[in-house]
Amino acid sequence: MRFLRNCLVLGLILSLVAFTGPALAMVAKPLAGAGDGACAPDRVLVKFKEGVDKAAKGRVHAKHGGRVVGEIPALGVQVVAVPAGSVNEKVKAYKAESAVDYAEPDYVATAVGIPNDPYFGQQWALNNIGQTGGTPDADIDAPEAWDVVPGSPVVKIAILDTGIDQDHEELAAKIVANANFSTSTTVDDLFGHGTHCAGIAAAAADNGLGVAGVAYGCGLMNVKVLDDTGNGYYSGIAAGIVWAADNGAKVISMSFGGTLPSITLRNAVNYAWRKGVVLVAAAGNNNTAKPLYPAYYANCIAVAATDANDQKASFSNYGKWVDVAAPGVDILSTLPNHASAIGSYFGVADYGLLSGTSMATPHVAGVAALVWSTPYGTSNLAVRTRVESTADKIPGTGLYWAYGRVNAAQAVW
């Protein structure tokens, strides 16, 4: 199935962001667009300098007509409501205050996956020896890795996305935690993207059902940072990253991105890294070398996509800032067993084929989880180094990505 770039747009939206005060119901508003520079029209992110007391912060907010509606405590960032249409003006005004460390818009990020064990034989990304229409050994050698370890149940992979189907036959028993950082009223997946990524990373295996996940022995954390229409803001992502890090995630998988940098988003990534988490993020689907965030940040493994011929997928972003590649074309995985925006693209209920660096990302997250489950898993730096250093140096290595296409077997042997 072809990669259909213009069929669906998936984004991120702010939720109740770890509020320290009374919960405020924030109404989900359709974004005017998810292109470059899009941001919340009536909200900014503000961080005060260390030592500034509550009263002083209040005076600054009163001066500029700001109202605190949420907070990301671990980052010291306040989510501040401002008059609609005044974001640029208010950011400039807050920056001019001596008590303020930084202020910035609440930018939009967009997901990078687009739609296009009985089914294991059709999971070419895990094992494609003998399959037609592709190059032998363009896969990540998952079965060989499983001879060593299928993943430990104490290793948890946080899927930051649109949610995970709560009663899917391949996923329900794998979900060890749920958190909702979206405006949706449910942690369930009403879009489909998150369920697909979760299945790639850790769907149950050897159970006579459906597909197999890369790290099928590991647990899944459902961290919903995308709403049911797929729109959202960096603040929701940052809050989700912090929550996952604080609640025991060993790997964070992020199949989304925005074109603009953010201090808040970078600080959230760095916070999780300091907590010992391996962060994996999609490089993007625009066939460009331009950065995508959070993948571009140094403490994320940036992931490009390859096809069944072990070549760079036509849509995949690339460049010196991209770390590794993984299969991302016509990837078979789980889809919600209820109505969702992404329907079945496989002809079988609850499963479907999707393409994108969104699909490549959970493959890498799964490999990282497998490494965590071995004696190599002594630290996040050790795990990341193992994933990158054992990658296969396929054509394009050094040009499109730094290390190669990941190889699960080599990573755990």
C-alpha positions as CSV (number, residue, x, y, z in Angstrom):
1,M,0.0,0.0,0.0
2,R,1.4,3.4,-1.0
3,F,2.3,6.0,1.5
4,L,-0.5,8.6,1.3
5,R,1.0,11.8,2.6
6,N,-2.1,14.0,2.2
7,C,-4.8,11.6,3.5
8,L,-4.5,12.3,7.2
9,V,-2.9,14.8,9.5
10,L,-2.3,13.8,13.1
11,G,-1.2,16.3,15.8
12,L,-0.9,16.8,19.5
13,I,-3.1,18.7,21.9
14,L,-2.6,20.0,25.4
15,S,-4.5,18.4,28.2
16,L,-4.7,19.1,31.9
17,V,-1.0,19.3,32.3
18,A,-0.2,17.9,35.8
19,F,-2.1,20.8,37.4
20,T,-1.0,21.8,40.9
21,G,-4.2,23.7,41.4
22,P,-7.9,23.0,40.7
23,A,-8.4,21.1,37.5
24,L,-9.6,23.4,34.6
25,A,-11.5,21.8,31.8
26,M,-9.7,22.9,28.6
27,V,-11.9,22.8,25.5
28,A,-10.4,21.1,22.5
29,K,-10.3,23.6,19.6
30,P,-9.6,22.6,16.0
31,L,-6.3,24.1,14.9
32,A,-6.2,26.4,12.0
33,G,-3.4,24.3,10.6
34,A,-0.6,22.2,11.7
35,G,2.0,23.7,9.5
36,D,5.3,25.5,10.3
37,G,4.8,28.1,13.1
38,A,1.4,26.9,14.3
39,C,0.8,27.4,18.0
40,A,-1.9,27.8,20.6
41,P,-3.6,31.1,19.8
42,D,-4.3,32.0,23.5
43,R,-1.6,30.4,25.5
44,V,2.2,30.8,26.2
45,L,4.7,28.8,28.2
46,V,6.6,30.8,30.9
47,K,9.5,29.7,33.2
48,F,10.6,32.0,36.0
49,K,14.1,32.2,37.3
50,E,15.1,30.2,40.4
51,G,14.2,32.1,43.6
52,V,11.3,34.1,42.3
53,D,8.5,33.8,44.8
54,K,4.8,33.2,44.1
55,A,3.8,36.8,44.8
56,A,6.4,38.2,42.3
57,K,5.2,35.7,39.7
58,G,1.6,36.9,40.3
59,R,2.6,40.5,39.8
60,V,4.2,39.7,36.4
61,H,1.2,37.8,35.3
62,A,-1.1,40.6,36.4
63,K,1.0,43.2,34.6
64,H,0.7,41.3,31.3
65,G,-2.9,40.0,31.6
66,G,-1.7,36.4,32.0
67,R,-3.6,33.7,33.9
68,V,-1.9,30.4,35.0
69,V,-4.1,27.5,33.8
70,G,-1.6,24.7,34.2
71,E,2.0,23.7,35.2
72,I,4.7,21.2,34.5
73,P,6.2,21.2,38.0
74,A,9.3,19.1,37.1
75,L,10.3,21.7,34.5
76,G,9.2,24.7,36.4
77,V,7.0,25.7,33.4
78,Q,3.7,27.5,33.8
79,V,1.0,27.3,31.1
80,V,-0.4,30.8,30.9
81,A,-3.6,31.9,29.2
82,V,-3.4,35.2,27.3
83,P,-5.9,37.1,25.1
84,A,-6.5,35.4,21.8
85,G,-4.2,36.6,19.1
86,S,-1.7,38.2,21.5
87,V,0.8,35.3,21.7
88,N,3.8,37.0,20.0
89,E,3.2,40.2,21.9
90,K,3.0,38.4,25.3
91,V,6.0,36.2,24.7
92,K,8.1,39.4,24.0
93,A,6.7,41.1,27.1
94,Y,7.4,38.2,29.4
95,K,10.9,37.8,28.0
96,A,11.6,41.4,28.9
97,E,10.9,40.7,32.6
98,S,14.0,40.3,34.7
99,A,12.3,37.6,36.8
100,V,11.6,35.4,33.7
101,D,14.0,32.7,32.5
102,Y,12.3,32.2,29.2
103,A,8.9,32.5,27.5
104,E,7.7,30.9,24.3
105,P,4.6,30.0,22.3
106,D,3.0,26.6,22.8
107,Y,3.8,25.2,19.4
108,V,2.1,22.4,17.5
109,A,3.6,19.1,16.7
110,T,2.3,16.7,14.1
111,A,2.5,12.9,14.0
112,V,4.5,11.5,11.2
113,G,2.8,8.2,10.5
114,I,0.3,8.1,7.6
115,P,-2.0,5.2,6.7
116,N,-1.5,3.4,3.8
117,D,0.5,-15.6,15.4
118,P,-1.2,-16.0,12.1
119,Y,0.1,-12.9,10.4
120,F,3.7,-13.1,11.5
121,G,4.7,-14.3,8.1
122,Q,3.5,-11.0,6.7
123,Q,5.6,-8.9,9.2
124,W,8.6,-8.4,6.8
125,A,10.1,-5.9,9.2
126,L,10.8,-8.6,11.8
127,N,11.7,-11.5,9.4
128,N,11.6,-11.3,5.6
129,I,13.8,-14.2,4.6
130,G,12.0,-16.0,1.8
131,Q,9.5,-13.3,1.2
132,T,8.9,-12.0,-2.3
133,G,9.1,-8.3,-3.3
134,G,11.9,-7.4,-1.0
135,T,15.6,-7.9,-0.3
136,P,16.5,-10.8,2.0
137,D,17.6,-9.7,5.4
138,A,16.2,-6.2,5.2
139,D,14.5,-7.0,8.5
140,I,15.7,-6.4,12.1
141,D,16.3,-10.1,12.8
142,A,13.7,-10.3,15.6
143,P,13.4,-14.1,15.8
144,E,17.2,-14.4,16.3
145,A,16.9,-11.8,19.1
146,W,14.1,-13.7,20.7
147,D,16.4,-16.7,21.0
148,V,18.2,-14.6,23.6
149,V,15.4,-12.6,25.2
150,P,11.8,-11.7,24.3
151,G,11.9,-8.8,26.7
152,S,11.5,-8.5,30.4
153,P,8.1,-7.6,32.0
154,V,9.9,-5.2,34.3
155,V,11.0,-3.2,31.3
156,K,8.2,-0.7,30.4
157,I,7.8,1.0,27.0
158,A,5.9,4.3,27.2
159,I,3.9,4.9,23.9
160,L,3.2,8.7,23.7
161,D,0.5,8.9,21.1
162,T,-3.3,8.9,20.6
163,G,-3.8,6.2,23.2
164,I,-3.9,2.4,23.1
165,D,-7.0,0.3,22.5
166,Q,-7.9,-0.9,26.0
167,D,-9.3,-4.3,25.2
168,H,-7.4,-5.3,22.0
169,E,-6.6,-9.1,22.1
170,E,-2.9,-8.4,21.5
171,L,-2.5,-5.4,23.9
172,A,-4.9,-5.3,26.8
173,A,-2.9,-7.6,29.0
174,K,0.3,-5.7,28.2
175,I,-0.9,-2.3,29.4
176,V,0.6,-1.6,32.8
177,A,-0.3,2.1,33.2
178,N,-2.6,4.7,31.6
179,A,-2.3,8.4,31.7
180,N,-4.3,11.0,29.8
181,F,-2.6,14.3,28.8
182,S,-5.2,15.2,26.2
183,T,-8.6,16.9,26.1
184,S,-10.2,13.5,25.4
185,T,-12.4,12.0,28.0
186,T,-10.9,8.6,27.6
187,V,-7.4,7.0,27.6
188,D,-8.7,4.7,24.8
189,D,-7.5,5.2,21.2
190,L,-10.2,6.6,19.0
191,F,-7.8,7.5,16.2
192,G,-5.7,4.4,15.6
193,H,-2.2,5.7,15.4
194,G,-1.2,4.9,19.0
195,T,-2.6,1.3,18.9
196,H,-0.6,0.6,15.7
197,C,2.7,1.9,17.3
198,A,2.0,0.0,20.5
199,G,1.6,-3.3,18.5
200,I,4.9,-2.8,16.7
201,A,6.7,-2.3,20.0
202,A,5.3,-5.0,22.1
203,A,2.2,-6.8,20.9
204,A,1.8,-10.2,22.5
205,A,3.4,-13.1,20.7
206,D,3.3,-16.9,20.6
207,N,-0.3,-16.7,21.6
208,G,-1.9,-17.9,18.3
209,L,-3.3,-14.4,17.6
210,G,-2.5,-11.7,15.1
211,V,1.0,-10.3,15.1
212,A,4.1,-10.2,17.2
213,G,5.7,-7.1,18.8
214,V,9.5,-6.5,18.8
215,A,9.7,-6.7,22.6
216,Y,6.7,-8.8,23.2
217,G,7.8,-9.7,26.7
218,C,7.9,-6.1,27.9
219,G,5.0,-4.0,29.3
220,L,3.3,-1.0,27.7
221,M,2.6,2.4,29.3
222,N,-0.3,4.2,27.5
223,V,0.6,7.9,27.7
224,K,-2.1,9.7,25.7
225,V,-0.7,13.1,24.5
226,L,-2.8,13.3,21.3
227,D,-6.5,13.9,21.3
228,D,-9.1,12.0,19.3
229,T,-8.8,14.3,16.3
230,G,-5.0,14.3,16.4
231,N,-4.2,17.9,17.3
232,G,-2.2,19.3,20.1
233,Y,0.7,21.3,21.6
234,Y,4.2,20.8,22.9
235,S,3.2,21.4,26.5
236,G,1.1,18.2,26.4
237,I,4.1,16.3,25.0
238,A,6.4,17.7,27.7
239,A,4.0,16.7,30.5
240,G,3.7,13.2,29.1
241,I,7.5,12.8,28.8
242,V,7.9,13.9,32.5
243,W,5.1,11.6,33.7
244,A,6.5,8.6,31.9
245,A,10.0,9.2,33.3
246,D,8.6,9.6,36.8
247,N,6.6,6.5,36.6
248,G,9.2,3.9,35.6
249,A,9.4,4.0,31.8
250,K,12.7,2.6,30.5
251,V,11.9,3.6,26.9
252,I,9.8,6.4,25.5
253,S,8.5,6.0,22.0
254,M,7.4,9.2,20.2
255,S,6.0,9.0,16.7
256,F,5.3,12.7,16.2
257,G,7.2,15.9,15.7
258,G,7.1,19.6,15.1
259,T,9.3,21.8,12.9
260,L,10.0,24.4,15.5
261,P,12.4,24.1,18.5
262,S,11.1,24.6,22.1
263,I,13.1,25.0,25.3
264,T,10.2,23.4,27.2
265,L,10.3,20.3,25.0
266,R,14.1,20.1,25.1
267,N,14.1,20.4,28.9
268,A,11.5,17.6,29.1
269,V,13.7,15.3,26.9
270,N,16.7,16.1,29.0
271,Y,14.7,15.5,32.2
272,A,13.8,12.0,31.1
273,W,17.3,11.3,30.0
274,R,18.7,12.3,33.4
275,K,16.1,9.9,34.9
276,G,17.7,7.1,32.9
277,V,15.2,6.8,30.1
278,V,16.0,6.0,26.4
279,L,14.0,8.3,24.2
280,V,13.2,7.4,20.6
281,A,11.5,9.8,18.1
282,A,10.5,9.9,14.5
283,A,12.6,11.9,12.0
284,G,9.6,12.8,9.9
285,N,8.0,12.0,6.5
286,N,8.9,15.0,4.3
287,N,11.9,13.7,2.5
288,T,14.0,16.5,3.8
289,A,17.1,17.0,6.0
290,K,15.4,19.7,8.0
291,P,15.2,19.0,11.7
292,L,12.1,17.7,13.4
293,Y,11.5,18.0,17.1
294,P,11.9,16.3,19.6
295,A,13.9,13.8,17.3
296,Y,16.6,16.5,16.6
297,Y,17.5,16.9,20.3
298,A,20.7,15.2,21.3
299,N,19.1,13.0,24.0
300,C,16.7,11.4,21.5
301,I,17.5,8.6,19.1
302,A,16.2,10.0,15.8
303,V,14.7,7.4,13.5
304,A,14.4,7.3,9.7
305,A,12.4,4.7,7.7
306,T,13.6,2.0,5.3
307,D,11.6,-0.3,2.9
308,A,11.7,-4.0,2.2
309,N,14.7,-3.5,-0.1
310,D,16.7,-2.0,2.7
311,Q,16.6,1.4,1.1
312,K,15.6,4.7,2.5
313,A,11.8,5.1,2.3
314,S,11.0,7.7,-0.3
315,F,9.2,9.8,2.2
316,S,11.7,9.6,5.1
317,N,13.6,12.5,6.4
318,Y,17.3,12.1,6.6
319,G,20.6,13.8,7.5
320,K,23.5,14.0,9.8
321,W,21.2,14.6,12.8
322,V,19.4,11.3,12.2
323,D,20.8,8.4,14.2
324,V,19.4,5.1,12.9
325,A,16.9,3.7,10.5
326,A,14.3,1.0,10.8
327,P,11.5,-0.6,8.7
328,G,8.7,1.8,8.1
329,V,6.9,0.9,4.8
330,D,3.7,-1.3,4.8
331,I,4.1,-2.3,8.4
332,L,1.5,-4.7,9.7
333,S,0.3,-4.1,13.3
334,T,-2.7,-3.7,15.5
335,L,-5.5,-1.2,15.0
336,P,-8.4,-0.5,17.4
337,N,-11.2,-3.1,17.6
338,H,-13.8,-0.3,17.6
339,A,-14.5,2.7,15.3
340,S,-11.5,4.9,14.7
341,A,-10.2,7.4,12.2
342,I,-7.7,4.9,10.8
343,G,-9.6,1.9,9.6
344,S,-8.3,-1.5,8.6
345,Y,-5.8,-1.4,5.7
346,F,-5.2,-5.1,5.7
347,G,-8.6,-6.5,5.1
348,V,-8.7,-8.1,8.6
349,A,-10.5,-6.5,11.6
350,D,-8.3,-5.0,14.3
351,Y,-5.1,-5.1,12.1
352,G,-3.7,-2.9,9.4
353,L,-0.8,-1.7,7.2
354,L,0.6,1.8,7.8
355,S,3.8,3.5,6.6
356,G,5.9,6.3,8.0
357,T,8.8,7.0,10.3
358,S,6.1,6.7,13.0
359,M,6.2,2.9,12.3
360,A,10.0,2.8,12.2
361,T,10.2,4.5,15.7
362,P,8.5,1.7,17.8
363,H,10.7,-0.8,16.1
364,V,13.7,1.0,17.6
365,A,12.0,1.4,20.9
366,G,11.4,-2.3,21.0
367,V,15.0,-3.1,20.3
368,A,16.0,-0.7,23.1
369,A,13.6,-2.5,25.4
370,L,15.2,-5.9,24.4
371,V,18.7,-4.5,25.2
372,W,17.4,-3.2,28.6
373,S,16.4,-6.9,29.3
374,T,19.9,-8.2,28.9
375,P,23.2,-7.7,30.8
376,Y,23.9,-4.8,28.4
377,G,21.2,-2.8,30.0
378,T,23.2,-1.1,32.7
379,S,22.2,2.5,31.8
380,N,20.4,4.4,29.2
381,L,23.7,5.5,27.6
382,A,24.8,1.8,27.5
383,V,21.5,0.8,25.9
384,R,21.5,3.6,23.3
385,T,25.2,2.9,22.5
386,R,24.4,-0.8,22.0
387,V,21.4,-0.1,19.7
388,E,23.4,2.3,17.5
389,S,26.7,0.5,17.4
390,T,25.2,-2.9,16.3
391,A,23.1,-1.4,13.5
392,D,23.7,-2.8,10.0
393,K,25.6,-0.4,7.8
394,I,23.2,-0.6,4.9
395,P,23.5,1.7,1.8
396,G,22.9,5.3,2.9
397,T,24.7,5.0,6.2
398,G,26.8,8.1,6.8
399,L,24.6,10.0,4.4
400,Y,21.0,9.5,5.4
401,W,21.6,8.4,9.0
402,A,24.7,8.0,11.2
403,Y,24.8,4.3,12.3
404,G,22.6,2.1,10.0
405,R,19.4,0.1,10.2
406,V,18.9,-1.4,13.6
407,N,19.5,-5.1,14.1
408,A,17.8,-6.6,17.2
409,A,19.8,-9.8,17.2
410,Q,23.2,-8.1,17.1
411,A,22.1,-5.7,19.8
412,V,21.3,-8.5,22.3
413,W,23.9,-11.2,21.4
